[in-house]
Amino acid sequence: VQLQASGGGLVQAGGSLRLSCAASGRSFSRYHMGWFRQAPGKEREFVAGITYNGGRTYIADSVKGRFAISRDNAGNTVYLQMNILEPEDTAIYYCAADLFTGTSYNLRSLNGYNYWGQGTLVTVSS
């Protein structure tokens, strides 16, 4: 699967953005999906994850209550809705995918994904 993230940009603190990640290839509905971010000088960190059928979602504590993940399996797209943005949310945001195999998974871990998109930059001004 190939992933293309979009929707980043410059926004003022308190504003909102919605990121999209379009997947090409077949069987998008068989993939768990996730969003990660990497700020300058920092390690890549988990933001949100969603299971292949949308049945479960996982949100990092740092963005809980402000961010939400969703997916449209018919449209091969996963979304990250970001509200009440803060300057600390400034980062490159990456989407990632991992094939559902019926075994255990950890959508909060970088190692839980085999496919990565190219990233989209989100800048939040104070």
Secondary structure, 3 states (H helix, E strand, C coil): CEEEEECCEEEECCCCEEEEEEEECCCHHHEEEEEEEECCCCCCEEEEEECCCCCCEEECHHHCCCEEEEEECCCCEEEEEECCCCHHHCEEEEEEEEECCCCCCCCCCHHHCCEECCCEEEEEEC
